[in-house]
Amino acid sequence: MRLFDEKALSEIEDRIRRWEKTTLVKSLERFKERMEEFTTLSDIKVKRVYTPTDISNMEYFEKLGLPGEYPFTRGIHATMYRGRLWTMRMFSGYGSPEDTNRRLKYLIAHGETGLSLAFDYPTLVGIDADDPAASGEVGVCGVSVSSLRDMEIIYDGIDMGSVTTNMTINPPAPILLSMYVATAEKQGVTYDKIGGTTQNDPLKEFIAQKSYVFPPEPAVKISMDVIEWSVKNLPLWNPISISGYHIREAGATAVQELAFTLADGIEYVRQLINRGMDIDDFAHRLSFFFDAHINFFEEIAKFRAARRMWAKIMKEWFNAKKERSLWMRFHTQTAGVSLTAQQPFNNIVRTTIEALAAVLGGTQSLHTNALDEPFRVPSEFGAKIALRTQQIIAYETGVADVVDPLAGSYYVEWLTDEIEQQAWRYIDRIEKMGGMLEAVKKGYPQREVTEASYRFQREVEENKRFIVGVNIFIEAEQEEIRNVPLLDINQEEIERKQIERLRKLRSERNNEAVSSALNELRRAAERSENVMPYILEAVKKYATLGEIMNTLKEVYGVWIEPPIY
């Protein structure tokens, strides 16, 4: 169904021509425009004004429709936030397991509705706290987790049957998930009540975050093991969060973030189908993770285009039958890369605008960054202000009272279409390469992201794009975060205690049982079996993160990225 008739469109075009020759000319004589050309962060050219002529070919039900109905442009639920607000999930975790336990309880007490664990770099790449390579990094950018004992401490006094947890972990995802499941079991929580998400997205590691361990093929294989096992055993667990966030933070445009994330998702779906799994048995368990950057309308349009594209992919490419298989459910985090050390209180404003875009774009859960994140892990004060930002948007502004309130905006609908069309072009190129796994091995998305990042930095340095406090409205004296108690981490003490805990663990556990479990895991990996059951068994015997990862490295090897020119 078309929205506008030809006669009305013709009259609007006539009036636009008259406006350009009269009203616009007079205005430009008095007020010269700030720039010769206006663009979004994806370099999409933006006109002065948008009218029905810009969306004259829109088929209403094909492109827009109604909330809760295909193509889900307007949201996956009919009532969206009128029925249930998005999950307010603050990214937490620092220092020792005891430190993180206190922070999680603090956030729960202040109204957080979902937990999200950040791990330190040694944990992210699967090495224990006492590994020489971990020295100086233990507990710095997240919580240190080397064994089941650490996970037990993190969740001490927290009912794992009544909270959900997102874990930002990738190569060691099956190990951290096993630790979480084993801890929940010790609390008496049954598998059908364990809820949350493992990021478990290896392709974006090769594209952007670079915390890879295994080569691409076995990395994807292990990730698919987690999904297959979770679908069969954990009905409330989202076994993958296909992440565009890290791709965007590495310098990608909004269009690239969208296209590469969907291409990753397509690759994973094909891998699972090749295992003999039915699309409708697992599609509803796939979740996504996007960045909410500072270009307000571009972000809203990106989220709307993402839902529409994924629904089309699942329905037309993979012949999914169930409605929930067509849903794109996604978590959003405001843009860490947009925060500045200069004039840090400006970060509250940036985060608020980005969070508002995520909500108007229809996110299912949201993390808001803290004003002090350019300096270190957020303080309690910073984390609370970030959480209050979401709560004010939810309870005071009224933006959650109407489903997709910007629908019908000539600009927003045009921009949604434009972002979608540009993203399809990227996906077409990747498909011609044989899919995202092959594209990653060839370095295609890596080069695209690197080039986009370079272009943006040049534009900032040449004053073609402005960042307040950085290249415009600069202050001579560096503004300090006054009266904000920055989080102080005694890294050396944390590392010492974590090493002592590991030594004690190894002396008290049944090392023969650990060795047997690791040998069983090695043999399963060599047979190309699903490794999840064997990892879970090793975790329960208190095998450490590093021991399990080293066992898998013996079979799969370690990835060294080739130079990309």
C-alpha positions as CSV (number, residue, x, y, z in Angstrom):
1,M,0.0,0.0,0.0
2,R,1.5,3.4,-1.1
3,L,1.2,6.3,1.3
4,F,0.9,9.2,-1.2
5,D,-1.0,9.7,-4.4
6,E,0.7,10.9,-7.6
7,K,-1.3,14.2,-7.7
8,A,-0.2,15.1,-4.1
9,L,3.4,14.3,-4.8
10,S,3.4,16.4,-8.0
11,E,2.1,19.4,-6.1
12,I,4.7,18.9,-3.3
13,E,7.5,18.8,-6.0
14,D,6.1,22.0,-7.5
15,R,6.1,23.7,-4.1
16,I,9.6,22.5,-3.3
17,R,10.9,24.1,-6.6
18,R,9.1,27.4,-5.7
19,W,10.5,27.3,-2.2
20,E,14.1,26.7,-3.5
21,K,13.8,29.8,-5.8
22,T,12.2,32.1,-3.3
23,T,12.2,31.4,0.5
24,L,15.5,29.4,0.4
25,V,17.4,31.9,-1.7
26,K,16.4,34.8,0.6
27,S,17.4,32.7,3.7
28,L,20.8,31.8,2.3
29,E,21.5,35.5,1.5
30,R,21.1,36.3,5.2
31,F,22.4,33.1,6.8
32,K,25.1,31.1,5.1
33,E,25.0,27.4,6.0
34,R,27.6,26.1,8.4
35,M,29.0,23.6,5.9
36,E,29.0,23.1,2.2
37,E,27.9,19.5,2.7
38,F,26.3,17.8,5.7
39,T,26.8,14.1,6.3
40,T,26.1,11.4,8.9
41,L,29.0,9.6,10.5
42,S,28.6,7.0,7.7
43,D,29.2,9.8,5.2
44,I,25.6,9.6,4.0
45,K,24.8,13.0,2.5
46,V,21.9,14.8,4.3
47,K,19.6,17.2,2.5
48,R,18.2,20.4,4.0
49,V,14.7,19.1,4.3
50,Y,12.8,15.9,3.7
51,T,9.2,15.6,2.3
52,P,6.9,12.8,1.2
53,T,8.7,12.8,-2.2
54,D,11.7,11.2,-0.4
55,I,9.7,8.2,0.6
56,S,7.2,8.2,-2.3
57,N,7.9,4.6,-3.2
58,M,7.5,3.2,0.3
59,E,5.2,0.3,0.5
60,Y,3.7,0.7,4.0
61,F,3.2,-2.9,5.1
62,E,6.3,-4.2,3.3
63,K,8.7,-1.6,4.7
64,L,7.0,-0.3,7.9
65,G,4.0,-2.3,9.0
66,L,2.8,-2.3,12.6
67,P,4.7,-3.1,15.8
68,G,5.0,-6.8,16.6
69,E,4.4,-7.8,13.0
70,Y,6.6,-8.5,10.0
71,P,9.0,-6.9,9.0
72,F,9.3,-5.7,12.6
73,T,10.7,-2.3,11.6
74,R,8.6,-0.7,14.4
75,G,9.6,-3.2,17.1
76,I,9.3,-6.9,17.9
77,H,6.5,-6.5,20.4
78,A,3.1,-4.9,19.8
79,T,3.3,-2.7,22.9
80,M,7.1,-2.4,23.3
81,Y,7.9,-0.4,26.5
82,R,4.3,0.3,27.3
83,G,4.2,-3.3,28.5
84,R,7.7,-3.8,29.7
85,L,10.7,-1.5,29.8
86,W,14.1,-2.5,28.4
87,T,16.5,-4.3,30.7
88,M,18.8,-1.9,32.4
89,R,22.0,-3.9,32.3
90,M,25.1,-2.1,33.5
91,F,28.5,-3.5,32.5
92,S,30.2,-4.4,35.7
93,G,33.2,-6.3,37.0
94,Y,36.6,-5.2,38.2
95,G,39.4,-6.3,40.4
96,S,38.9,-9.5,42.4
97,P,35.8,-11.7,42.5
98,E,35.1,-10.1,46.0
99,D,35.2,-6.6,44.5
100,T,32.8,-7.6,41.7
101,N,30.4,-9.3,44.1
102,R,30.1,-6.0,46.1
103,R,29.6,-4.0,42.9
104,L,26.8,-6.3,41.6
105,K,25.0,-6.1,44.9
106,Y,25.3,-2.3,44.9
107,L,23.8,-2.1,41.4
108,I,21.0,-4.5,42.2
109,A,20.2,-2.4,45.3
110,H,20.0,0.7,43.1
111,G,17.5,-0.7,40.6
112,E,19.6,-2.6,38.0
113,T,17.4,-5.2,36.3
114,G,20.1,-7.4,34.7
115,L,23.7,-8.1,35.5
116,S,26.6,-7.8,33.0
117,L,30.1,-9.1,33.7
118,A,33.3,-7.6,32.3
119,F,36.4,-9.7,32.5
120,D,40.0,-8.7,32.7
121,Y,42.2,-9.2,29.7
122,P,43.9,-12.4,30.9
123,T,40.4,-14.0,31.4
124,L,39.3,-12.7,27.9
125,V,42.2,-14.6,26.2
126,G,42.0,-17.6,28.5
127,I,45.1,-17.4,30.7
128,D,45.2,-17.9,34.5
129,A,46.1,-15.1,36.9
130,D,49.4,-16.7,37.7
131,D,50.5,-16.9,34.1
132,P,53.6,-14.7,33.5
133,A,51.7,-13.1,30.5
134,A,49.0,-11.9,32.9
135,S,51.3,-9.9,35.1
136,G,50.1,-6.3,35.5
137,E,46.7,-7.0,33.9
138,V,45.0,-9.0,36.6
139,G,41.7,-7.3,37.6
140,V,42.5,-4.1,35.6
141,C,39.8,-3.9,32.9
142,G,37.3,-6.3,34.5
143,V,37.1,-9.1,37.0
144,S,39.7,-11.8,37.2
145,V,38.3,-15.3,36.8
146,S,40.6,-18.3,36.7
147,S,38.5,-21.1,38.2
148,L,35.0,-22.1,39.3
149,R,36.0,-20.9,42.8
150,D,36.2,-17.3,41.5
151,M,32.7,-17.6,39.9
152,E,31.3,-18.9,43.2
153,I,32.6,-15.9,45.0
154,I,31.2,-13.4,42.4
155,Y,27.7,-14.8,42.9
156,D,27.9,-15.4,46.7
157,G,24.6,-14.1,48.1
158,I,23.1,-13.4,44.7
159,D,20.2,-15.7,43.7
160,M,21.2,-16.9,40.2
161,G,17.6,-18.2,39.6
162,S,16.2,-14.7,39.8
163,V,18.7,-12.6,37.8
164,T,20.0,-12.9,34.3
165,T,23.7,-12.3,33.5
166,N,25.4,-11.2,30.3
167,M,29.0,-12.3,30.0
168,T,31.2,-10.5,27.6
169,I,33.5,-13.4,26.8
170,N,34.5,-15.0,23.5
171,P,37.3,-17.6,23.0
172,P,36.8,-19.0,26.6
173,A,33.0,-18.7,26.4
174,P,32.3,-22.4,26.9
175,I,34.5,-22.3,30.0
176,L,32.9,-19.3,31.6
177,L,29.4,-20.6,30.8
178,S,30.3,-23.9,32.4
179,M,31.5,-22.0,35.5
180,Y,28.3,-20.1,35.6
181,V,26.2,-23.2,35.2
182,A,28.2,-25.1,37.9
183,T,27.8,-22.3,40.3
184,A,24.1,-22.1,39.7
185,E,23.8,-25.8,40.3
186,K,25.6,-25.4,43.6
187,Q,22.9,-22.9,44.6
188,G,20.2,-25.4,43.7
189,V,19.1,-23.6,40.5
190,T,17.9,-26.0,37.8
191,Y,18.9,-25.6,34.2
192,D,15.5,-24.4,33.2
193,K,15.9,-21.3,35.4
194,I,19.4,-20.3,34.4
195,G,19.1,-17.2,32.3
196,G,21.5,-14.8,30.5
197,T,23.8,-14.5,27.5
198,T,27.3,-15.4,26.5
199,Q,28.8,-13.1,23.9
200,N,30.5,-16.1,22.2
201,D,31.1,-14.2,18.9
202,P,34.4,-15.2,17.4
203,L,34.2,-13.5,14.0
204,K,34.0,-10.0,15.4
205,E,37.2,-10.8,17.3
206,F,39.1,-11.2,14.0
207,I,37.4,-8.1,12.6
208,A,37.7,-5.8,15.5
209,Q,38.4,-6.7,19.1
210,K,41.4,-8.9,18.4
211,S,41.1,-11.0,21.5
212,Y,41.2,-14.1,19.4
213,V,43.0,-17.3,20.4
214,F,42.1,-20.1,18.0
215,P,42.2,-20.0,14.2
216,P,38.9,-18.9,12.5
217,E,37.5,-22.4,11.7
218,P,38.0,-24.0,15.1
219,A,37.0,-20.7,16.8
220,V,33.6,-20.8,15.0
221,K,33.3,-24.5,15.7
222,I,33.7,-24.0,19.4
223,S,31.2,-21.2,19.3
224,M,28.6,-23.4,17.6
225,D,29.2,-26.1,20.2
226,V,28.1,-23.6,22.9
227,I,25.0,-22.7,20.9
228,E,24.1,-26.4,20.2
229,W,24.6,-27.4,23.8
230,S,22.7,-24.4,25.2
231,V,19.7,-25.0,22.9
232,K,19.4,-28.5,24.2
233,N,20.1,-27.8,27.9
234,L,19.4,-24.2,28.9
235,P,16.0,-23.0,27.6
236,L,16.5,-19.4,29.0
237,W,20.1,-18.9,27.9
238,N,21.0,-16.8,24.8
239,P,24.2,-18.7,23.7
240,I,25.5,-16.0,21.4
241,S,25.4,-12.2,21.3
242,I,26.4,-11.3,17.7
243,S,28.3,-8.1,18.3
244,G,28.5,-5.0,16.2
245,Y,29.6,-3.0,19.2
246,H,33.2,-3.9,19.0
247,I,33.3,-3.4,15.2
248,R,31.9,0.1,15.7
249,E,34.3,0.9,18.5
250,A,37.2,-0.1,16.2
251,G,36.2,2.7,13.8
252,A,33.5,1.2,11.6
253,T,30.6,3.4,10.3
254,A,27.0,2.7,11.3
255,V,26.5,1.0,7.9
256,Q,29.5,-1.2,8.3
257,E,28.6,-2.1,11.8
258,L,25.1,-3.2,10.6
259,A,26.3,-5.1,7.5
260,F,29.2,-6.9,9.2
261,T,27.1,-7.9,12.2
262,L,24.4,-9.3,10.0
263,A,26.9,-11.1,7.8
264,D,28.4,-12.7,11.0
265,G,24.9,-13.8,12.0
266,I,24.3,-15.3,8.5
267,E,27.5,-17.3,8.8
268,Y,26.6,-18.7,12.2
269,V,23.1,-19.7,11.0
270,R,24.6,-21.6,8.1
271,Q,27.1,-23.3,10.4
272,L,24.3,-24.5,12.7
273,I,22.1,-25.7,9.8
274,N,25.1,-27.6,8.4
275,R,25.1,-29.4,11.8
276,G,21.6,-30.6,11.0
277,M,19.8,-28.2,13.3
278,D,16.4,-26.8,12.3
279,I,16.3,-23.1,11.9
280,D,13.2,-22.7,14.1
281,D,14.9,-24.7,16.9
282,F,17.6,-22.1,17.4
283,A,16.9,-18.8,15.6
284,H,15.0,-17.4,18.6
285,R,18.0,-18.0,20.8
286,L,20.3,-15.7,18.7
287,S,20.8,-12.2,20.2
288,F,22.6,-9.2,18.9
289,F,24.7,-6.3,20.4
290,F,24.9,-2.9,18.9
291,D,26.6,0.4,19.6
292,A,24.6,3.6,20.1
293,H,26.8,6.4,18.8
294,I,26.4,10.1,18.8
295,N,24.8,10.8,15.4
296,F,21.2,10.6,16.8
297,F,19.0,9.9,13.8
298,E,21.5,7.7,12.1
299,E,21.5,5.4,15.1
300,I,17.7,5.2,15.3
301,A,17.5,4.4,11.6
302,K,20.2,1.7,12.0
303,F,18.3,-0.1,14.6
304,R,15.1,0.0,12.6
305,A,16.9,-1.2,9.5
306,A,18.5,-4.0,11.4
307,R,15.2,-5.5,12.5
308,R,13.8,-5.3,9.0
309,M,16.8,-6.8,7.4
310,W,17.2,-9.7,9.9
311,A,13.5,-10.6,9.5
312,K,13.9,-10.7,5.8
313,I,17.0,-12.8,6.0
314,M,15.4,-15.4,8.3
315,K,12.2,-15.6,6.4
316,E,13.4,-15.4,2.8
317,W,17.0,-16.8,3.0
318,F,16.5,-19.5,5.6
319,N,12.8,-20.2,5.4
320,A,12.1,-19.8,9.1
321,K,8.5,-20.4,9.9
322,K,8.0,-19.3,13.5
323,E,7.4,-15.6,14.2
324,R,10.0,-15.5,17.0
325,S,12.6,-16.8,14.6
326,L,12.2,-13.6,12.7
327,W,12.8,-11.3,15.7
328,M,16.0,-9.4,16.1
329,R,16.5,-9.1,19.9
330,F,19.4,-6.8,20.7
331,H,21.3,-5.2,23.6
332,T,22.8,-1.8,23.1
333,Q,25.7,0.0,24.8
334,T,26.4,3.7,24.4
335,A,29.6,4.5,22.5
336,G,32.7,4.3,24.7
337,V,34.7,5.7,21.8
338,S,32.7,8.9,21.9
339,L,33.7,9.7,25.5
340,T,36.5,12.2,26.0
341,A,39.0,12.7,28.8
342,Q,38.7,16.5,28.0
343,Q,35.8,18.1,29.8
344,P,34.6,14.7,31.2
345,F,31.3,15.9,32.5
346,N,30.3,16.3,28.8
347,N,30.2,12.5,28.7
348,I,27.0,12.5,30.7
349,V,25.3,14.5,27.9
350,R,26.7,12.3,25.2
351,T,25.6,9.1,27.0
352,T,22.1,10.5,27.5
353,I,21.7,11.3,23.8
354,E,23.0,7.9,22.8
355,A,20.8,6.1,25.3
356,L,17.8,8.0,24.0
357,A,18.6,6.9,20.4
358,A,18.8,3.3,21.6
359,V,15.4,3.5,23.2
360,L,13.8,5.3,20.3
361,G,15.3,2.6,18.1
362,G,13.6,-0.2,20.1
363,T,16.4,-1.9,22.1
364,Q,15.7,-4.8,24.4
365,S,18.4,-4.0,26.9
366,L,20.8,-1.1,27.5
367,H,24.1,-0.3,29.1
368,T,24.9,3.4,29.6
369,N,28.6,4.4,29.9
370,A,29.9,6.3,32.9
371,L,31.4,9.8,32.7
372,D,34.7,8.6,34.2
373,E,35.3,5.6,31.8
374,P,38.0,7.4,29.8
375,F,40.2,7.3,32.9
376,R,39.5,3.8,34.5
377,V,36.8,1.3,35.4
378,P,33.7,3.3,36.5
379,S,33.4,4.4,40.0
380,E,30.2,3.7,42.0
381,F,29.2,7.3,41.5
382,G,29.8,7.2,37.8
383,A,27.9,3.9,37.4
384,K,25.0,5.2,39.4
385,I,24.7,8.4,37.3
386,A,24.8,6.2,34.2
387,L,22.0,4.0,35.6
388,R,19.9,7.0,36.6
389,T,20.2,8.3,33.0
390,Q,18.3,5.2,31.9
391,Q,15.8,5.5,34.7
392,I,15.0,9.2,33.9
393,I,14.5,8.3,30.2
394,A,12.2,5.5,31.2
395,Y,10.1,7.2,33.9
396,E,10.2,10.9,33.2
397,T,10.5,11.7,29.5
398,G,7.4,10.0,28.1
399,V,9.5,8.5,25.1
400,A,8.6,5.0,26.3
401,D,4.9,5.7,26.2
402,V,4.5,5.4,22.4
403,V,5.8,2.6,20.2
404,D,8.3,3.8,17.5
405,P,7.3,7.4,17.8
406,L,9.5,8.6,15.0
407,A,7.9,6.3,12.4
408,G,6.6,8.4,9.5
409,S,9.2,11.0,9.8
410,Y,10.3,11.7,6.2
411,Y,13.9,11.9,7.2
412,V,13.9,8.9,9.5
413,E,12.2,6.7,7.0
414,W,14.4,7.8,4.2
415,L,17.5,7.3,6.3
416,T,16.4,3.9,7.4
417,D,16.0,2.9,3.7
418,E,19.4,4.4,2.8
419,I,21.2,2.6,5.6
420,E,19.5,-0.7,4.6
421,Q,20.4,-0.3,0.9
422,Q,24.1,0.4,1.7
423,A,24.3,-2.4,4.2
424,W,22.9,-4.9,1.6
425,R,25.7,-3.9,-0.8
426,Y,28.3,-4.9,1.8
427,I,26.5,-8.2,2.5
428,D,26.3,-8.9,-1.3
429,R,30.1,-8.5,-1.5
430,I,30.7,-10.8,1.4
431,E,28.3,-13.4,0.0
432,K,30.3,-13.4,-3.3
433,M,33.5,-14.1,-1.2
434,G,31.8,-17.2,0.2
435,G,30.5,-15.8,3.4
436,M,31.9,-14.0,6.4
437,L,34.3,-16.7,7.5
438,E,36.1,-16.5,4.1
439,A,35.9,-12.7,4.1
440,V,37.6,-12.5,7.5
441,K,40.3,-14.9,6.3
442,K,40.9,-12.6,3.3
443,G,41.0,-9.5,5.6
444,Y,38.1,-7.7,3.9
445,P,36.1,-6.4,6.8
446,Q,39.3,-5.7,8.7
447,R,40.5,-3.4,5.9
448,E,37.1,-1.7,5.6
449,V,37.0,-0.9,9.4
450,T,40.7,0.3,9.4
451,E,40.0,2.7,6.5
452,A,36.8,4.1,8.0
453,S,38.6,4.7,11.3
454,Y,41.4,6.5,9.5
455,R,39.0,8.7,7.5
456,F,37.2,9.7,10.7
457,Q,40.4,10.6,12.5
458,R,41.6,12.7,9.6
459,E,38.2,14.6,9.5
460,V,38.6,15.4,13.2
461,E,42.2,16.6,12.8
462,E,41.2,18.7,9.8
463,N,38.2,20.2,11.7
464,K,35.7,18.6,9.3
465,R,34.0,16.9,12.2
466,F,33.8,18.5,15.7
467,I,34.1,17.0,19.1
468,V,33.4,19.5,21.9
469,G,36.4,20.0,24.1
470,V,38.7,18.2,21.6
471,N,38.8,20.4,18.5
472,I,36.1,23.0,19.3
473,F,35.3,24.9,22.5
474,I,38.7,23.9,23.9
475,E,39.6,25.0,27.4
476,A,43.2,26.0,28.2
477,E,43.2,24.2,31.5
478,Q,42.4,20.5,31.7
479,E,39.1,20.1,33.6
480,E,39.3,17.7,36.5
481,I,36.6,15.4,37.7
482,R,36.0,17.3,41.0
483,N,34.2,15.6,43.8
484,V,34.0,12.3,41.9
485,P,35.9,9.5,43.8
486,L,37.6,7.7,40.9
487,L,37.8,3.9,41.5
488,D,41.2,3.0,42.9
489,I,42.3,-0.5,42.2
490,N,45.3,-2.0,44.1
491,Q,46.3,-4.1,41.1
492,E,49.4,-5.7,42.7
493,E,47.4,-6.8,45.8
494,I,44.6,-8.2,43.7
495,E,47.1,-10.2,41.6
496,R,48.9,-11.5,44.7
497,K,45.6,-12.7,46.2
498,Q,44.4,-14.3,42.9
499,I,47.7,-16.2,42.6
500,E,47.5,-17.4,46.2
501,R,43.9,-18.6,45.6
502,L,45.1,-20.5,42.5
503,R,47.9,-22.2,44.4
504,K,45.6,-23.2,47.2
505,L,43.1,-24.5,44.8
506,R,45.6,-26.7,43.0
507,S,46.9,-28.1,46.3
508,E,43.4,-29.0,47.6
509,R,41.6,-30.3,44.5
510,N,41.8,-33.9,43.1
511,N,44.5,-33.4,40.5
512,E,44.1,-36.9,39.2
513,A,40.5,-36.2,38.4
514,V,41.5,-32.9,36.8
515,S,44.0,-34.6,34.6
516,S,41.5,-37.3,33.6
517,A,38.9,-34.6,32.7
518,L,41.4,-32.7,30.6
519,N,42.4,-35.8,28.7
520,E,38.8,-36.6,28.0
521,L,38.4,-33.1,26.7
522,R,41.4,-33.4,24.4
523,R,40.2,-36.6,22.9
524,A,36.7,-35.1,22.3
525,A,38.3,-32.2,20.5
526,E,40.3,-34.5,18.4
527,R,37.2,-36.4,17.4
528,S,35.4,-33.1,16.6
529,E,32.8,-33.7,19.2
530,N,30.9,-31.0,21.0
531,V,33.3,-29.9,23.7
532,M,30.8,-28.4,26.1
533,P,30.0,-31.5,28.2
534,Y,33.7,-32.2,28.6
535,I,34.5,-28.6,29.6
536,L,31.7,-28.6,32.1
537,E,33.0,-31.8,33.7
538,A,36.5,-30.3,33.8
539,V,35.2,-27.1,35.4
540,K,33.4,-29.1,38.1
541,K,36.7,-30.8,38.9
542,Y,38.2,-27.3,39.4
543,A,40.4,-27.4,36.3
544,T,41.5,-23.8,35.7
545,L,40.7,-21.5,32.8
546,G,44.2,-21.7,31.5
547,E,44.5,-25.5,31.8
548,I,41.3,-26.0,29.8
549,M,42.4,-23.4,27.1
550,N,45.8,-25.0,26.8
551,T,44.2,-28.4,26.3
552,L,42.2,-27.0,23.4
553,K,45.2,-25.1,22.0
554,E,47.0,-28.5,21.7
555,V,44.3,-29.6,19.3
556,Y,43.3,-26.4,17.5
557,G,46.4,-24.3,17.5
558,V,46.7,-20.6,18.0
559,W,45.9,-17.9,15.5
560,I,48.5,-15.3,14.4
561,E,46.8,-12.8,12.2
562,P,48.6,-12.2,8.8
563,P,49.5,-8.7,7.9
564,I,46.7,-6.7,6.2
565,Y,47.7,-4.2,3.6
